[in-house]
Amino acid sequence: MNIESVFENNKNWIAEKLNTSPTYFDTLGEGQTPEILYIGCSDSRVTAEELTDSILV
């Protein structure tokens, strides 16, 4: 996979969303007030909750 094409595809996706709705990202963020930003891996063998010892019961 070529990283340049990944970023180019992302730019195209952003442009498409903004072309459809200029306030798309503003609207998407309304009501969002996260306390932290956690960037993890999509590997399902170990969940984010397990890695951070924050499993909700």
C-alpha positions in Angstrom: 0.0 0.0 0.0 1.3 3.4 -1.0 1.1 5.9 1.8 0.9 8.8 -0.6 -2.3 7.3 -2.2 -3.8 6.8 1.3 -3.4 10.6 2.0 -4.6 11.5 -1.5 -7.7 9.4 -1.1 -8.3 11.0 2.3 -8.0 14.5 0.7 -10.5 13.5 -2.0 -12.9 12.1 0.6 -12.7 15.4 2.6 -13.3 17.4 -0.6 -16.3 15.3 -1.5 -17.9 15.7 2.0 -17.3 19.5 1.9 -18.7 19.7 -1.6 -21.9 17.9 -0.5 -22.2 19.9 2.7 -19.8 22.8 3.5 -20.6 22.4 7.2 -20.2 18.6 7.3 -17.3 18.5 9.8 -18.7 21.3 11.9 -22.0 19.4 12.2 -20.3 16.1 12.8 -18.4 17.7 15.8 -21.5 19.2 17.4 -22.0 17.9 20.9 -18.7 16.1 20.9 -16.5 16.9 24.0 -14.1 14.1 24.4 -11.8 14.2 27.4 -9.0 12.3 25.7 -8.0 11.2 22.2 -7.0 7.6 22.0 -5.5 6.3 18.8 -5.3 2.6 18.7 -5.0 -0.3 16.3 -7.9 -2.1 14.7 -6.5 -5.5 15.7 -9.4 -7.2 17.5 -7.2 -9.5 19.5 -6.7 -6.9 22.2 -9.3 -4.2 22.7 -8.7 -0.6 23.6 -10.5 -1.2 26.9 -8.2 -4.0 27.8 -5.1 -2.0 26.9 -6.2 0.9 29.1 -7.7 -1.2 31.9 -11.0 0.6 31.5 -13.4 -2.3 30.8 -16.9 -1.1 31.7 -19.2 -3.4 33.6 
